[in-house]
Amino acid sequence: MPALWIAHVTVTDEEAYGKYAALATEAIAAHGGTFIARGGRYVQLEGKERPRNVVARFPSVEAAEACYRSERYQEALSHARGASERELLVVETTE
């Protein structure tokens, strides 16, 4: 079953986070991920507001997890740490 990678982010260092975004984009694509929402307009209805929201579709939960654990994504993540506050989850879709 396909899965969605959902990130809610507050960027605190634009330059460092830009490095993360470039590397993460490559890692996500290498694991079959495609972006379906990336920093667009949103409406916060509940919970902590994060101004950057990203959703990527993966072929499976396992593919999304493999991406997260990959050397390339971990390299990307090293730029996001200290440059953002974020939550990330993967959820299986019903399609």
N, CA, C and O atoms as a MOPAC input file, in Angstrom:
PM7 MOZYME 1SCF
protein

 N      0.84000 1    -1.18200 1     0.00000 1
 C      0.00000 1     0.00000 1     0.00000 1
 C      0.88900 1     1.25100 1     0.00000 1
 O      1.92600 1     1.27700 1     0.66300 1
 N      0.48400 1     2.27700 1    -0.73900 1
 C      1.23100 1     3.54300 1    -0.72000 1
 C      1.21900 1     4.16900 1     0.67500 1
 O      0.38900 1     3.83600 1     1.52100 1
 N      2.15200 1     5.07100 1     0.88500 1
 C      2.26200 1     5.74600 1     2.17200 1
 C      2.56300 1     7.21500 1     1.94700 1
 O      3.14100 1     7.59900 1     0.93000 1
 N      2.16100 1     8.03100 1     2.91500 1
 C      2.44300 1     9.46300 1     2.87900 1
 C      3.44400 1     9.80700 1     3.97400 1
 O      3.30900 1     9.39200 1     5.12600 1
 N      4.44100 1    10.56800 1     3.58300 1
 C      5.45800 1    11.12100 1     4.48800 1
 C      4.99300 1    12.55200 1     4.74800 1
 O      4.90900 1    13.35100 1     3.81600 1
 N      4.69500 1    12.87900 1     5.98800 1
 C      4.11800 1    14.17400 1     6.32200 1
 C      5.02800 1    14.87900 1     7.32000 1
 O      5.29500 1    14.36900 1     8.40800 1
 N      5.49800 1    16.05800 1     6.92900 1
 C      6.38900 1    16.83900 1     7.78800 1
 C      5.75800 1    18.19400 1     8.07400 1
 O      5.21800 1    18.84500 1     7.18000 1
 N      5.83400 1    18.60400 1     9.32500 1
 C      5.38700 1    19.92600 1     9.76000 1
 C      6.62100 1    20.61800 1    10.32400 1
 O      7.25300 1    20.10400 1    11.24700 1
 N      6.97000 1    21.78800 1     9.77200 1
 C      8.28000 1    22.37300 1    10.04800 1
 C      8.19100 1    23.87600 1    10.32800 1
 O      7.42900 1    24.60200 1     9.68900 1
 N      8.98200 1    24.31500 1    11.29100 1
 C      9.28100 1    25.72300 1    11.49100 1
 C     10.77200 1    25.87100 1    11.22500 1
 O     11.59200 1    25.30800 1    11.95100 1
 N     11.12600 1    26.61700 1    10.19700 1
 C     12.52300 1    26.81600 1     9.83200 1
 C     13.09000 1    27.96500 1    10.65900 1
 O     12.49400 1    29.04000 1    10.73300 1
 N     14.24900 1    27.73000 1    11.28400 1
 C     14.90200 1    28.75500 1    12.09400 1
 C     16.20800 1    29.24800 1    11.46700 1
 O     16.74100 1    30.27600 1    11.88500 1
 N     16.72800 1    28.52700 1    10.47000 1
 C     17.94300 1    28.92300 1     9.75200 1
 C     17.73300 1    28.57700 1     8.27800 1
 O     17.91300 1    27.43000 1     7.86900 1
 N     17.35200 1    29.57300 1     7.49200 1
 C     17.00300 1    29.35300 1     6.08000 1
 C     18.16100 1    28.76300 1     5.27000 1
 O     17.94700 1    27.87200 1     4.44800 1
 N     19.36600 1    29.24300 1     5.49100 1
 C     20.51400 1    28.77200 1     4.70500 1
 C     20.79100 1    27.28500 1     4.94900 1
 O     20.91900 1    26.50900 1     4.00200 1
 N     20.87900 1    26.90300 1     6.20100 1
 C     21.12600 1    25.49900 1     6.53400 1
 C     19.96400 1    24.62600 1     6.07900 1
 O     20.17300 1    23.52100 1     5.57800 1
 N     18.74000 1    25.11900 1     6.25300 1
 C     17.58500 1    24.31500 1     5.85800 1
 C     17.52600 1    24.15200 1     4.34300 1
 O     17.04100 1    23.13400 1     3.84900 1
 N     18.00800 1    25.13300 1     3.61100 1
 C     18.08400 1    25.01000 1     2.15500 1
 C     18.98000 1    23.85900 1     1.74500 1
 O     18.67700 1    23.15600 1     0.78100 1
 N     20.08700 1    23.65200 1     2.46200 1
 C     20.97900 1    22.51600 1     2.18700 1
 C     20.24900 1    21.20700 1     2.46000 1
 O     20.34400 1    20.25600 1     1.68400 1
 N     19.51600 1    21.17200 1     3.57700 1
 C     18.71000 1    19.99000 1     3.88700 1
 C     17.73600 1    19.70200 1     2.75200 1
 O     17.65900 1    18.57000 1     2.27600 1
 N     16.99900 1    20.70800 1     2.31600 1
 C     15.95200 1    20.51400 1     1.31400 1
 C     16.52300 1    19.95900 1     0.01300 1
 O     15.92000 1    19.07500 1    -0.59400 1
 N     17.66700 1    20.46100 1    -0.42100 1
 C     18.27400 1    19.98500 1    -1.66700 1
 C     18.65700 1    18.51800 1    -1.56000 1
 O     18.36100 1    17.73600 1    -2.46300 1
 N     19.30700 1    18.13600 1    -0.47600 1
 C     19.72900 1    16.74500 1    -0.29800 1
 C     18.53600 1    15.82300 1    -0.05000 1
 O     18.49800 1    14.70500 1    -0.56200 1
 N     17.57000 1    16.28800 1     0.73000 1
 C     16.38600 1    15.47700 1     1.03100 1
 C     15.58400 1    15.20000 1    -0.22700 1
 O     15.06000 1    14.09900 1    -0.39800 1
 N     15.48200 1    16.18400 1    -1.10700 1
 C     14.75300 1    15.99700 1    -2.36100 1
 C     15.36000 1    14.85000 1    -3.16000 1
 O     14.63300 1    14.02200 1    -3.70900 1
 N     16.68000 1    14.79900 1    -3.22700 1
 C     17.36600 1    13.71600 1    -3.94200 1
 C     17.10400 1    12.36400 1    -3.28900 1
 O     16.82300 1    11.38200 1    -3.97600 1
 N     17.19700 1    12.31500 1    -1.96000 1
 C     16.98800 1    11.05700 1    -1.23700 1
 C     15.56100 1    10.55700 1    -1.40300 1
 O     15.33600 1     9.36400 1    -1.60200 1
 N     14.61300 1    11.45600 1    -1.32100 1
 C     13.20300 1    11.07900 1    -1.45600 1
 C     12.94200 1    10.52400 1    -2.85100 1
 O     12.29300 1     9.48800 1    -2.99000 1
 N     13.43100 1    11.18900 1    -3.87000 1
 C     13.24700 1    10.70300 1    -5.25200 1
 C     13.91500 1     9.34700 1    -5.45000 1
 O     13.36300 1     8.48700 1    -6.13700 1
 N     15.08100 1     9.14300 1    -4.86700 1
 C     15.81000 1     7.88000 1    -5.01800 1
 C     15.06300 1     6.70000 1    -4.40300 1
 O     15.32200 1     5.55000 1    -4.75700 1
 N     14.14100 1     6.97700 1    -3.49000 1
 C     13.35100 1     5.91600 1    -2.85000 1
 C     11.91800 1     5.86400 1    -3.36800 1
 O     11.04300 1     5.27800 1    -2.73000 1
 N     11.68300 1     6.47200 1    -4.51300 1
 C     10.36200 1     6.40100 1    -5.13500 1
 C      9.37000 1     7.40800 1    -4.61500 1
 O      8.17800 1     7.30400 1    -4.90500 1
 N      9.83200 1     8.38800 1    -3.84800 1
 C      8.93200 1     9.38900 1    -3.30000 1
 C      8.68100 1    10.52100 1    -4.28200 1
 O      9.57300 1    10.92400 1    -5.02800 1
 N      7.45000 1    11.03000 1    -4.27200 1
 C      7.08600 1    12.18800 1    -5.08600 1
 C      6.33500 1    13.17200 1    -4.19600 1
 O      5.50200 1    12.77800 1    -3.38000 1
 N      6.64000 1    14.44800 1    -4.36400 1
 C      5.99000 1    15.46700 1    -3.55000 1
 C      4.58500 1    15.74500 1    -4.07100 1
 O      4.37200 1    15.89300 1    -5.27500 1
 N      3.62400 1    15.81500 1    -3.13700 1
 C      2.26700 1    16.19600 1    -3.51700 1
 C      1.86500 1    17.51200 1    -2.84800 1
 O      0.87900 1    18.13300 1    -3.24400 1
 N      2.62500 1    17.93700 1    -1.83500 1
 C      2.44600 1    19.26000 1    -1.21200 1
 C      3.79700 1    19.65000 1    -0.63700 1
 O      4.49400 1    18.84000 1    -0.02600 1
 N      4.14500 1    20.91100 1    -0.85000 1
 C      5.47100 1    21.34200 1    -0.38600 1
 C      5.44600 1    22.83500 1    -0.07900 1
 O      5.71600 1    23.67000 1    -0.94200 1
 N      5.11500 1    23.15000 1     1.17300 1
 C      5.16500 1    24.53700 1     1.60600 1
 C      4.05500 1    25.42100 1     1.07600 1
 O      4.19000 1    26.64400 1     1.09700 1
 N      2.97000 1    24.84700 1     0.60500 1
 C      1.86800 1    25.64300 1     0.05600 1
 C      0.95500 1    26.21400 1     1.12300 1
 O      1.20600 1    26.10600 1     2.32300 1
 N     -0.09100 1    26.81300 1     0.64700 1
 C     -1.10400 1    27.41600 1     1.51600 1
 C     -1.72300 1    26.34400 1     2.40800 1
 O     -1.93500 1    25.21300 1     1.97100 1
 N     -2.01000 1    26.70100 1     3.65200 1
 C     -2.62100 1    25.75700 1     4.58300 1
 C     -3.52800 1    26.50500 1     5.55300 1
 O     -3.45700 1    27.72700 1     5.67400 1
 N     -4.36700 1    25.76500 1     6.22800 1
 C     -5.21300 1    26.30100 1     7.28600 1
 C     -4.99100 1    25.42400 1     8.50800 1
 O     -5.22400 1    24.21600 1     8.45700 1
 N     -4.54200 1    26.02200 1     9.60500 1
 C     -4.29300 1    25.28600 1    10.84700 1
 C     -5.60100 1    25.20300 1    11.62100 1
 O     -6.14300 1    26.23100 1    12.02700 1
 N     -6.10400 1    24.01700 1    11.82600 1
 C     -7.36500 1    23.84800 1    12.54600 1
 C     -7.16300 1    23.38200 1    13.97900 1
 O     -7.95000 1    23.73100 1    14.85900 1
 N     -6.11400 1    22.59600 1    14.22500 1
 C     -5.82400 1    22.11300 1    15.57400 1
 C     -4.32200 1    21.93400 1    15.71900 1
 O     -3.60500 1    21.84300 1    14.72200 1
 N     -3.85000 1    21.88400 1    16.94400 1
 C     -2.45600 1    21.56700 1    17.21800 1
 C     -1.50400 1    22.72800 1    16.98100 1
 O     -1.91300 1    23.85400 1    16.69600 1
 N     -0.22900 1    22.41700 1    17.10700 1
 C      0.83900 1    23.41900 1    16.96800 1
 C      1.00000 1    23.81100 1    15.50900 1
 O      1.14100 1    22.96000 1    14.63000 1
 N      0.97600 1    25.09900 1    15.27100 1
 C      1.13300 1    25.59900 1    13.90700 1
 C      2.59300 1    25.53900 1    13.48900 1
 O      3.47900 1    25.96800 1    14.22800 1
 N      2.83500 1    25.00500 1    12.29900 1
 C      4.15000 1    24.98500 1    11.66300 1
 C      3.95400 1    25.58300 1    10.27400 1
 O      3.12200 1    25.08600 1     9.51500 1
 N      4.68900 1    26.62700 1     9.91700 1
 C      4.43200 1    27.31700 1     8.65500 1
 C      4.85000 1    26.56700 1     7.39400 1
 O      4.44200 1    26.95000 1     6.29800 1
 N      5.65000 1    25.51200 1     7.51900 1
 C      6.04300 1    24.74100 1     6.33600 1
 C      5.51300 1    23.32200 1     6.51100 1
 O      5.81400 1    22.65500 1     7.50100 1
 N      4.72500 1    22.87100 1     5.54700 1
 C      4.12800 1    21.54700 1     5.59400 1
 C      4.42900 1    20.84300 1     4.28500 1
 O      4.21300 1    21.39600 1     3.20700 1
 N      4.93300 1    19.61100 1     4.38700 1
 C      5.37100 1    18.86200 1     3.21600 1
 C      4.73700 1    17.47700 1     3.25200 1
 O      4.71600 1    16.81900 1     4.29300 1
 N      4.21700 1    17.04000 1     2.09600 1
 C      3.66800 1    15.69500 1     1.97200 1
 C      4.28800 1    15.05900 1     0.73100 1
 O      4.25400 1    15.63200 1    -0.35800 1
 N      4.85500 1    13.86700 1     0.91200 1
 C      5.39700 1    13.09900 1    -0.20900 1
 C      4.73900 1    11.72800 1    -0.20900 1
 O      4.47600 1    11.15000 1     0.84600 1
 N      4.47900 1    11.22100 1    -1.40100 1
 C      3.88900 1     9.88100 1    -1.54300 1
 C      5.01500 1     8.90400 1    -1.85800 1
 O      5.86000 1     9.16600 1    -2.71400 1
 N      5.01400 1     7.77400 1    -1.15400 1
 C      5.96800 1     6.68600 1    -1.37100 1
 C      5.21400 1     5.41900 1    -1.75600 1
 O      4.02200 1     5.29800 1    -1.47500 1
 N      5.89300 1     4.48100 1    -2.39300 1
 C      5.23000 1     3.22700 1    -2.76900 1
 C      4.74000 1     2.42000 1    -1.56200 1
 O      3.79100 1     1.64500 1    -1.67700 1
 N      5.39100 1     2.60400 1    -0.40000 1
 C      5.01600 1     1.84200 1     0.79300 1
 C      5.60300 1     2.50500 1     2.03700 1
 O      6.47200 1     3.37200 1     1.94000 1
 N      5.12200 1     2.08900 1     3.19400 1
 C      5.69600 1     2.54800 1     4.45400 1
 C      7.17300 1     2.16000 1     4.51100 1
 O      8.01500 1     2.93700 1     4.96100 1
 N      7.47000 1     0.94600 1     4.04700 1
 C      8.84500 1     0.45500 1     4.08100 1
 C      9.77800 1     1.31100 1     3.22500 1
 O     10.91600 1     1.56800 1     3.61600 1
 N      9.30000 1     1.75200 1     2.06400 1
 C     10.11800 1     2.61500 1     1.19900 1
 C     10.37800 1     3.96100 1     1.87800 1
 O     11.48200 1     4.49800 1     1.79100 1
 N      9.37200 1     4.49900 1     2.54600 1
 C      9.53800 1     5.76900 1     3.25700 1
 C     10.52000 1     5.61200 1     4.41200 1
 O     11.37500 1     6.47200 1     4.62500 1
 N     10.40100 1     4.51800 1     5.15400 1
 C     11.34000 1     4.26600 1     6.24800 1
 C     12.75500 1     4.06400 1     5.73000 1
 O     13.71300 1     4.55600 1     6.32600 1
 N     12.89100 1     3.34400 1     4.62400 1
 C     14.21800 1     3.12600 1     4.03600 1
 C     14.83300 1     4.44800 1     3.61700 1
 O     16.03500 1     4.65500 1     3.78300 1
 N     14.02400 1     5.34100 1     3.08000 1
 C     14.50200 1     6.66800 1     2.72200 1
 C     15.01300 1     7.38300 1     3.96000 1
 O     16.12600 1     7.90700 1     3.95900 1
 N     14.21700 1     7.41000 1     5.00800 1
 C     14.59500 1     8.11100 1     6.23700 1
 C     15.90600 1     7.56900 1     6.79800 1
 O     16.74400 1     8.34100 1     7.26400 1
 N     16.08700 1     6.28100 1     6.76000 1
 C     17.26700 1     5.65400 1     7.34400 1
 C     18.47500 1     5.64900 1     6.39700 1
 O     19.57400 1     5.26000 1     6.79400 1
 N     18.27200 1     6.07400 1     5.16300 1
 C     19.36100 1     6.04500 1     4.17300 1
 C     20.47600 1     7.02600 1     4.53400 1
 O     20.25400 1     8.02900 1     5.21300 1
 N     21.66400 1     6.71100 1     4.06500 1
 C     22.82600 1     7.57100 1     4.30800 1
 C     22.58900 1     8.97300 1     3.74000 1
 O     22.93300 1     9.96800 1     4.37800 1
 N     22.00600 1     9.05100 1     2.55200 1
 C     21.77800 1    10.34500 1     1.90200 1
 C     20.79500 1    11.20500 1     2.70600 1
 O     21.03000 1    12.39700 1     2.90100 1
 N     19.70200 1    10.60300 1     3.17000 1
 C     18.73400 1    11.38800 1     3.93800 1
 C     19.32100 1    11.79400 1     5.29000 1
 O     19.09300 1    12.91100 1     5.75300 1
 N     20.06600 1    10.90300 1     5.91800 1
 C     20.68400 1    11.24800 1     7.20000 1
 C     21.68200 1    12.39000 1     7.03200 1
 O     21.81500 1    13.23500 1     7.91800 1
 N     22.38400 1    12.41700 1     5.90000 1
 C     23.26000 1    13.54200 1     5.59900 1
 C     22.43200 1    14.83000 1     5.49200 1
 O     22.80600 1    15.86800 1     6.03700 1
 N     21.31300 1    14.74400 1     4.78700 1
 C     20.42000 1    15.90100 1     4.66700 1
 C     19.93500 1    16.34500 1     6.03900 1
 O     19.93900 1    17.53400 1     6.35700 1
 N     19.52200 1    15.38900 1     6.83500 1
 C     18.96600 1    15.68000 1     8.15500 1
 C     19.97400 1    16.38700 1     9.05600 1
 O     19.58200 1    17.15000 1     9.93900 1
 N     21.25100 1    16.14600 1     8.84800 1
 C     22.26700 1    16.82200 1     9.65900 1
 C     22.20100 1    18.33800 1     9.47000 1
 O     22.60000 1    19.08300 1    10.36500 1
 N     21.70800 1    18.80500 1     8.32600 1
 C     21.55200 1    20.24100 1     8.08400 1
 C     20.26200 1    20.78700 1     8.69700 1
 O     20.18700 1    21.97000 1     9.03100 1
 N     19.25100 1    19.93700 1     8.84400 1
 C     17.97200 1    20.37200 1     9.40400 1
 C     18.02900 1    20.48900 1    10.91700 1
 O     17.36000 1    21.33600 1    11.51000 1
 N     18.83000 1    19.63400 1    11.53800 1
 C     18.95500 1    19.69300 1    12.99800 1
 C     19.58900 1    21.02200 1    13.37700 1
 O     20.63000 1    21.38800 1    12.83100 1
 N     18.98900 1    21.73100 1    14.28500 1
 C     19.48800 1    23.03900 1    14.67700 1
 C     19.03700 1    24.15400 1    13.75400 1
 O     19.24100 1    25.32900 1    14.05900 1
 N     18.42400 1    23.80200 1    12.62200 1
 C     17.94300 1    24.79800 1    11.66300 1
 C     16.42000 1    24.77400 1    11.56000 1
 O     15.83000 1    25.52300 1    10.78200 1
 N     15.78500 1    23.89600 1    12.36100 1
 C     14.33300 1    23.77000 1    12.27700 1
 C     13.78600 1    23.05800 1    13.50700 1
 O     14.50000 1    22.36600 1    14.23200 1
 N     12.49700 1    23.25600 1    13.70900 1
 C     11.71700 1    22.46500 1    14.65800 1
 C     10.73800 1    21.71200 1    13.79100 1
 O     10.08500 1    22.31800 1    12.94100 1
 N     10.61100 1    20.39600 1    13.97600 1
 C      9.82700 1    19.62400 1    13.02300 1
 C      9.23100 1    18.36700 1    13.62700 1
 O      9.73100 1    17.81700 1    14.60900 1
 N      8.17100 1    17.94500 1    13.01900 1
 C      7.57700 1    16.64000 1    13.28000 1
 C      7.51200 1    15.93300 1    11.93600 1
 O      7.26200 1    16.56700 1    10.91100 1
 N      7.73200 1    14.63500 1    11.93300 1
 C      7.67700 1    13.84200 1    10.70300 1
 C      7.00800 1    12.51700 1    11.02700 1
 O      7.33200 1    11.86900 1    12.02200 1
 N      6.07500 1    12.12600 1    10.17800 1
 C      5.42800 1    10.83000 1    10.33600 1
 C      5.15900 1    10.23300 1     8.97200 1
 O      5.11100 1    10.93800 1     7.96400 1
 N      4.98500 1     8.93300 1     8.95700 1
 C      4.61600 1     8.20900 1     7.73700 1
 C      3.32500 1     7.46800 1     8.05300 1
 O      3.20500 1     6.81000 1     9.08700 1
 N      2.36200 1     7.58500 1     7.14200 1
 C      1.07900 1     6.91200 1     7.33600 1
 C      0.69800 1     6.18600 1     6.04500 1
 O      0.80500 1     6.73500 1     4.94900 1
 N      0.25600 1     4.95900 1     6.20200 1
 C     -0.18500 1     4.16600 1     5.05300 1
 C     -1.51900 1     4.69500 1     4.55100 1
 O     -2.39300 1     5.04200 1     5.34600 1
 N     -1.67700 1     4.75600 1     3.23800 1
 C     -2.93200 1     5.23100 1     2.67600 1
 C     -3.90200 1     4.06500 1     2.49900 1
 O     -3.53000 1     2.90200 1     2.65200 1
 N     -5.13700 1     4.39300 1     2.18000 1
 C     -6.13600 1     3.34300 1     1.95900 1
 C     -6.26400 1     2.99200 1     0.48600 1
 O     -7.05000 1     2.11500 1     0.12900 1
 N     -5.51300 1     3.65300 1    -0.36400 1
 C     -5.58100 1     3.38500 1    -1.80800 1
 C     -4.62200 1     2.28800 1    -2.20800 1
 O     -4.54600 1     1.93200 1    -3.38300 1

